[in-house]
Amino acid sequence: MKLALMLVAAAVLTACASTSDTSPVITRQDGTKETTGLGSTKAKAQQAAITAANKQCGNKSVIVLSDSSTYNGVLDEKTGRMIEQGVGVVSAVFGKATPNLSRNDDYEYTIKFQCR
C-alpha cells in the first residue's frame, strides 16, 4: 500500500514538474503573433515571452517585430530597488533572511513576432 501511494505521489509530482506555464500566444488578423511574459525582473519577463514565442514557432526562427516592457510593481521601480538593497544590507548585518518585495508579475514584456 505504501509503495502504491509513493508511486502515485511521484507520478503527480512528475506531471506537475513537467507542465510549463508559458504565456498564451495571440495570432492577429495580419498573421503576426503576440505574447506577454511576466516576471519578477525584466529579464525573467523577457525570457518568458521568448520561451512562449519559441514554443509557438517550433523549428522556425522567431522574428521579433516590436517589443515593449512595463513595470507594474507596488512601488515605482527605482524606489523598490533601493528598498530591497537597503533591506538586504540590514539583513546581512543581522544575519537574517532577506525579504523579497518583488512579485512574479512586476514586469510585463510584450512582443509582436512572426515565425520564419
HELIX and SHEET records of a PDB file:
HELIX    1   1 LYS A    2  SER A   18  1                                  17    
HELIX    2   2 LYS A   42  CYS A   57  1                                  16    
HELIX    3   3 GLU A   77  PHE A   94  1                                  18    
SHEET    1   A 4 VAL A  25  THR A  27  0                                        
SHEET    2   A 4 LYS A  33  GLY A  39 -1                                        
SHEET    3   A 4 TYR A 107  CYS A 115 -1                                        
SHEET    4   A 4 VAL A  62  TYR A  71 -1                                        
END                                                                             
